[in-house]
Amino acid sequence: MKILKKVAAAAIAASLAFTLCACSSSGGNAKEGSVYWLNFKPEIAAQVKKAAQSFTEQTGISCTVKTAASGEYEQTLTSEMAKDNAPTLFNVNGPVGLKNWQDYCYDLTESELYENLSDKSLALKGSDGAVYGVPNTVEAYGIIYNNAIMNKYFSSEKKKTKYSSVSEINNFTALEEVVEDMTAMKDYLGIKGVFANTSMSAGNQWRWQTHLANMPFYYEFKQENPQQSTVLTGLKSAQVKFSYADSFKNIFDLYINNSTTQPKLLGSKSVDDSMAEFALGQCAMVQNGNWAWGQISGVKGNTVKKEDVAFMPIYTGIEGEESQGICIGTENYFAVNNSADEDDIAATMEFLNWLFNSETGKKYVVNEFGFIAPFKTFSEKESPADPLAKSALDWMNREGVSSVEWTFACFPSETFKDDFGGALLKYVQGQSDWDSVVKAVKDSWAKQYKLVNG
């Protein structure tokens, strides 16, 4: 954002640019059209109405908002799409939702919205390769680290590795070397372990049987069909090879063997325990998402400074992971109704460009909606104050780095995740070997897929 520009001048210039873009993209006249937005998020219903009113005031284009009740979006969308005055802007719930709604989705491949996406791999594409949905907000997870502890290690004459900063860690080999050396120096570093505990109690295994499990299946399905979303590939997979099981074992073993807690005691540990250990400076790293900053900062006695918290990718030893980013995903994709009048499509495209490109629109996105907006049009000063949100944006904007898709959306059932977690618990407690984990995962996927899909 150019701070010294006058807001009025920026708004006028932006409005002219958006009108030209919208008209050229859709062939319609934005000024003659209107916007009908079916909002997915009831928690920001009042805020999106304010944004719509502001857009109308600035452009003269009518923008109507209706918010679906919590848990009833698909039902409401189905009902509204059957009406003559159907929504021009709606939400698609990822690749699964696109299977139901692709016929209604306008091709956004040539749009300014898609062009401004920080990481184009985040776009929702159909089997034909066209862009039918663009994320309006994202969430992220990876390995969160405390840079104060990391810098104490890197500046020490006691260290035995060649690395001098976190930025030099870009693969599993480097991560493993640093972590194991830090474990040997844990008394000097003032920590109980490099990683927070790998919580394995009931209801607390999701970081491993869902988020960490995302890694091997992302690479397996990407290898099977490089041109298609890994979620779509997974949804069609009646069986899995679990071909990157050893890579999963690499990082999982690194977690449990360099932790604050002995493996056999992990069955009693929770995510809250893990985050408290990190907040109190008892460890240097923890796997979690951008939502974790609230947990960290809210712990009584927290010693972790805001400026010291950031993400690094989850490295597992897969070839080429030097260009891998953190895990970025969302269930919130904007889609434009291709059955709407051309003028309404043009107006809707103008609204989207206003929302994510104008000074006024971007303020609503960040300050009112609380979104991590994945667009290059947002400057550092316009990003959320949350340090993990800032770190996520930094990773999305890095040249030559590809984010990891949230592939776990294709896992066949919650039972599959529970089976995966149960097998991991037996493994960490020494009740079974790794081959048993691999067999349990493959068998459960096949069984649950058949139960779900017939």
Secondary structure, DSSP 8 states (H G I E B T S, - for coil): --TTS-HHHHHHHHHHHHHHHHHHHHSS-GGG--EEEEES-GGGHHHHHHHHHHHHHHH---EEEEE--TT-HHHHHHHHHTSSS--SEEEE-HHHHHHHHGGGB---TTSHHHHTBSSGGGSEE-TTS-EEEEES--EEEEEEEEHHHHHHHHT-TT--SS--SGGG--SHHHHHHHHHHHHHTHHHHT-S-SB-----STT--HIIIIIITHHHHHHHHHHH-TTS-HHHHHHT-SS---TTHHHHHHHHHHHHHTBSS-GGGGGG--HHHHHHHHHTTS-SEEEEETTHHHHHHHSTT----GGGEEEE----S-TTGGGEEEEEE-S-EEEEBTTS-HHHHHHHHHHHHHHHHSHHHHHIIIIIS-----BTT--GGGS-S-HHHHHHHHHHT-TT-EEEE-GGGG-S-HHHHHHHHHHHHHHHTTSS-HHHHHHHHHHHHHHHHHHHH-
